[in-house]
Amino acid sequence: MQLRDFHFELPDELIARYPTEQRTASRLLRLDGENGDIQHNKFFQLVDFLQPDDLLVFNNTRVLPARLFGKKASGGQVEILIERVESDNEAIAHVRANRSPKPGTRLVLEEGTELEVISKDGALYQLKLLSGDWHSVMQAVGHMPLPPYIDREDELSDKERYQTVYSEVEGAVAAPTAGLHFDDDLLAKIADKGVDTAFVTLHVGAGTFSPVRVDNILEHKMHSEWYEVGQEVCDKVKATRDSGGRVIAVGTTSVRCLESASSQDEGIQPGSGETDIFIYPGYQFQSVDALITNFHLPESTLMMLVSAFASKKHIFDAYAAAVKEQYRFFSYGDSMFITCPYSGKHPEIEG
């Protein structure tokens, strides 16, 4: 499989720079993964497509205000994107500057907090605060880390709108965007219908936006992210499947959690740690029967994941329909509800 097999043309005006005023007012494209049938709906209609035996699995990670601005002691401007907080005063981060800061370099944030570059490993720097703690610093002067294709400065409204309403566990530097379409009213309606819910955690890293840099996708090395799947989630997944219901992952991050915790021999088991699972056409899904997801970037690993979930042909037909119907794309854009004909089976690899 070649990278170009996952390319499509997207008009720039279809990239959503802002969210809809109401979360559930976004559009919802329903794709039948078995026959490729497409229906156009609004997201608030999702409750009509769910069944009482279904289980919705959400990612409850919470986005950190992880973008920081400052300068070197010499005066040069720097931009810092925290990738992962390792302790109260140490973090791994991306640092953008005219010249890469060397270990020992002092950086000063906008409000005067000082930090030191400890080391560099590839594109990532280890940083140490000389006073205070990262949580307090980010809450005081941090900016929401909007994706690079949202080419505007973050605004006050993004602090609430670039979070899911059920976000709880801080640690992400990008939102699990399929969940942005849910509000409390829709969640209540889903519960009233008898649909069960469960929560996993995957802290989305900046690596989710890194381009695939190899032509043969099998040579691609996925970035690593921290995840956790608890015993209660595993019990609910097993009970749902035993009753004939569907396990519906809300977002590709929930898919990666569930599949990282699953195996063909043992089924789904509780666990936590780092996952670099790479899902592409030919993958055999173990624990997911349907998927709610946004529209993804061309040639991205997420396009490969959804192409594995339904089939590359059905996915690309759906994307063509979405472009024709002027759907809004990417993090603040519209969504899809995809049913999977391959649950428990192994689809043929598509070239």
Buried (B, 14 or more C-beta within 10 A) or exposed (E): BEBEBBEBEBEEEBBBBEBBEEBBBBBBBBBBBEEBEBEEBEBBBBBEBBEEBBBBBBBBBBBBBBBBBBBBEEEBEBBBBBBBBEEEBBBBBBBEBEEEBEEEBEBBBEEEBBBBBBEBEEEBBBBBBEEBEBEEBBEEBBBBBBBEBBEEEBEEEBBEBBBBBBBEBBBBBBBBBBBBBBBEEBBEBBEEEEBBBBBBBBBBBBBBBBEBEEEEBEEBEBBBBBBBBBEEBBEBBBEBBEEEBBBBBBBBBBBBBBBBBBEEEEBBEEBBEEBEBBBBBEBBBBBBBBBBBBBBBBBBBBBBBBBBBBBBEBBBBBBEBBBEEEBBBBBBBBBBBBBBBBBEEEBEEBE
